[in-house]
Amino acid sequence: MTPGRRSSTFTRLLRHGFTDATAAERLLDTPELAHVRDDPFLLEALGATADPDLALHGLVRLLEAQPAPDSHRELLDTLIAAKPLRDRLLGVLGASTALADHLARHPTDWQALVTYEPQDLHPGVTEFERGLEDAADPVALRVAYRRCLLSIAARDVCGTTDVAETAAELADLATATLRAALAMAQAAAPEDAAACRLSVIGMGKCGGHELNYVSDVDVIFVAEATDGTDETKAVRAATSLASHLMRICSETTVEGSIWPVDANLRPEGRNGPLVRTLSSHVAYYQRWAKTWEFQALLKARPVAGDENLGQEYLAALHPLVWQAADRDNFVADVQKMRRRVVDNIPPTEVDRELKLGPGGLRDVEFAVQLLQLVHGRTDPTLRSGTTLDALEALAAGGYVGREDAARLDEAYRFLRTMEHRIQLYRLRRTHLVPTAEEDLRRLGRSLGLRANPVTELNREWKRHAGVVRRLHEKLFYRPLLDAVAQLAPGEARLRPEAARERLVALGYADPAAALRHLEALASGVTRKAAIQRTLLPVLLGWFADSADPDAGLLNFRKVSDALGKTPWYLRLLRDEGAAAENLARVLSAGRLAPDLLMRAPEAVALLGDGDGAASGLTPRGRTALEQEILAAVGRAENAEQGVTAARGVRRRELFRTAAADIVASYGTETTPVQADQGALVDLVGGAVSDLTAATLAGTLRAVVRAGWGDTLPTRFAVIGMGRFGGHELGYGSDADVLFVHEPQDGVDEQEATAAANKVVGEMRRLLQLPSADPPLLIDADLRPEGKSGPLVRTLKSYAAYYRRWSLVWESQALLRAEPFAGDADLGRRFVELIDPLRYPARGLSEDSVREIRRLKARMESERLPRGADPRLHTKLGPGGLSDVEWTVQLLQLRHAHEIPGLRTTRTRAALAAAREAGLLGEEETATLDEAWVLATRVRNAVMLVRGRAGDTFPTQPRELAAVGRYLGYGEGHVGDMLDAYGRTTRKARTVMEELFYDDEA
């Protein structure tokens, strides 16, 4: 070949899609192709294949394998003259090395692609049976199977059949193959064949007429005795035939295997008998079958063996399939099964999983099957075992919007075609998208993406997967809206009865009320209704994932009624996915957060603020809160307005903290559930404590400004005590405080004390005024002399009291004292005053230790509410908050003078310091910390759920379930929650008793 000609050929090859033009030139120069190498039709046909290099290589191999020169010439002449053959043969060779290998082993099989009669364009089981009928043994059956597969692949890659038709042909070929294999097994054992009637029931994709190129063929075997045969003998004979059938199809030879026959969908799975009688099948499904087994039976159809027995099987079991949706927790069971499939995907493969991953084929199949099982009870048109046919029927019946069905159909076809082409390459069972550049290029070209195959493939794949992922969530719920909204002319409607059934299945206790809420939200042609019709399908699912779906929907209606005409609200919910999901979680998690939100619905904006999924929910620090509150107080006309402004900020920030807690506890699509429960406790305790401190600082400023301007006659400080001082406040906690003052220079002490008492009285009054904002109760009962003592003392009075009269319980209480508001220097000097009491230089005397132990025992016996179960009381019960805190505080009183790390007001920090100092072991520390965190979480949960504080688990079942959901326990696992709480606190009590009553500790 001259250089000029070689350059021209090289360029043409590259233009036709060859990636290795040099190798292609060499192949075209082989003797078999020399006289046709420049034929433009050949190059054009090669260039139209998924992989021209692969197609050319396969063609050369096929020509070289021809048994005689004449057959070689015949193949080439036919190839050049007949475009249909050229497209089919080269299309297969460019898409499948496995089928190229088959043609190299059986070089005359190309003739199966020469012509198609009209009836052969979409062959059925009968035509495939004719193609297999000459196979006299298992090896010949495998060869004949591949020959038939060759014709299916040719129709597929040339576009003669679409993906649904290809899948149906593959299922029909599997049916014909199972029949041929069963005939061989019966011929090999005529006595067994005569002893039983055996029917093979196709399941899975085979049963659904949607088989892949390479897939296990799922089956169930059912048998009955023939006349005069004992049932036991008949089952034994049928088992032998079924086992032989499975070996014929599954065993690997030089021709490979056909496919594994998988009978694990049978009753009891692989642990159950391979073959059962019909009555045994019916008895199992009536008594023992799980939800997924009825879901699997959706696709059951007789495929081989005794046809009458197969129809009897369907007639007996199909009624049970359509009763499955009546089972308890039916929807939850199906959803859990789908989540379990995703959870079992190796993390390194989840982004490549075409079938099982999020946005994959399984998402479509599960959504469609769930709708079929719910509505197929009363609508027989939905009872198809084929996914796309069922989806079409759901759309026709109004159970799925037509547009959604069309988009899902398109996405499913694209993903199934990808799956087919991936498997066709080597005829291997895989659902992973390849990573190699050449594989992605071939895959993209096989789908008609020619300009930039790899880039276009990835873009289209992600786009369709995204559609599936969104519609998978939406599909189950959207028809509810069609039942109650004013629909466009001609659009299908779902009957209200079916909508109510769906709501009941989802867990709505009052479906009639839920339908009214949906009608109010989604009816009409306004922009508000249109956006809410888009949102509600997903919101309904998130509500259903809570313990009180009805409350979630009702609260959403209230918020939307209040804000629906506000443009930013509609934009927020439409454009920020995290905001809508966060709102759904918050509205259905209990009473506290919705109550806070209803008093100021504009706080919804916090749910979508910022760059991150929940950055708007990050609690603000104390400095920023004080600045905002003090600025608001400064703008107010009087003290009442100033404190009202401070309480408004407190309400908003309480909502922010509660929402952050709920979202982190429930998790979202973008924010998984946090594993560190201690971090959530610290977040809530720190945020609520900072908020309380800022509110008190603002209230103090408002009162002083209104009564004295800027010249209060005494210095004044607020000292946090108890949980407030420990930065451990819960949502329903009072603010434990001490008030201390010191007269300004030249001011009479009585005048100063009177002013200080007036300040305290006015602060308490203003913070408890009836309003839309939650009150902040100030509790000063930890002051010297308790309720009998003065509310406010001077610093000198505190010093005199503590020097002469202080009891050991007061030293213990002062362990949590920390200044939070008012004169910073006075607060610092108060701390200097009390440090020697709470961190005694010589530790505690034996008498003091005995007194603390006596007080602890007295508290346990006297303060526990009458009728309360001590085991479940988070504060005073065994292993509860009191046990942990008193243990830690006893260690602080004994050792904090020598160990600076123990000089903290925070329980968890003190625990960690005790461990660092060797006072506690790792396991003891972990046990106490876990119990304290859990008890605190329960208290927070009770307040979130009930809207009022409580120290024990609720008794009302729905409230108890909501507490469990907050703590991470799904539906039906309340007992597990209570058991876990009991185990954790029992361990903590054991550690507490060892430490608290150890004189050497």
Disulfide bonds with the S-S distance in Angstrom:
none
